[in-house]
Amino acid sequence: MFKYSIGLLLVILFSFKQAHSEQIGLFEDHKIRSYAPIKVGVKDMLFDVRVKGILELIKGQTSLTQLDDVYFRVYWYFPDRYKVVVEGLPEGFKVLRNNLKVIVKPYIDLIFSEEVITQFSRYPYVQDQKNKKSYIKKNNENEMGKVSIEFNGNGLLASISSSSRYSKVNTEFGYSKKSWSKGKFVTDTIKISEESKGIESVKDLDVSYGLFSGIGLPEKIKVSESFLRNEKVINENKLEINFTNYVLNSGKARNILQGKKQ
């Protein structure tokens, strides 16, 4: 049930990183009106990530049948530097550890990365004459793919669409204001649709939040994914990721990432 299209998320992240233009300030409203932990002073953070069913998955596919608990410890430091450590496994098992990290890392990138908009600001966009809320990326001479972005009525990023010779990907974002978000819009839902080689996949992410030390942070991500051929569902997957034990601005994550002893 954990065979997710990681490549798809990487495509979305790449598209997401390109969706900014300092030239025309497309993302100014989005940056001002959207919520992110970094905007309320979180610079150093460690937390645990647990994936529902992962223990059964490991026991069913390896010889490790005596495990009690397996989870991920994440060390994150401003602006986008982080490290994922698999806890609960015996020494060694490097390949297994790397494979397990692949399950959670795309979601950490997608939910916690604030810099994904700004670091590709050199890419210019032009307004779509057919839809004034949509903008199309200007391609270089050798670029064949197409990327377009669209904003909602609040100036927030509503969707990213990318297409190439072999596939089409569309990502939609949903927002709402929370009692703790100080008037900012929080990302609640993400829907990723891809068409490639006659197969359509639809991935829905539902993000719920909790208060930790008075700051709103992700508490759970529920993911459902369907694969369709000729509009008929041929496979379905579900994934539940829980975030716990947040420690904020203690300096521990920075020390770990800098290789300092605790």
Buried (B, 14 or more C-beta within 10 A) or exposed (E): EBEBBEEBBEBBBBBBBBBBBEEEEBBEBBBEBBBBBBBBEBBBBBBBBBBBEBBEBBBEEEEBEEBEEBBBBBBBBBEBEBBBEBEBBEEEBEEBBEBBBEBBBBBBBBBBBBEBBEEBBEBBBEEBEEEEBBBBBEEEEEEEBEBBBBBBEEBBBBBBBBBBEEBBBBBBBBBEBBEBBEEBBBBBEBBBBBBBEEBBBBBBBBBEBBEBEEBBBBBBBBBBBBBBEEEEEEEEBEBBBBBEEBBBBEEBBBBBBEEEEE
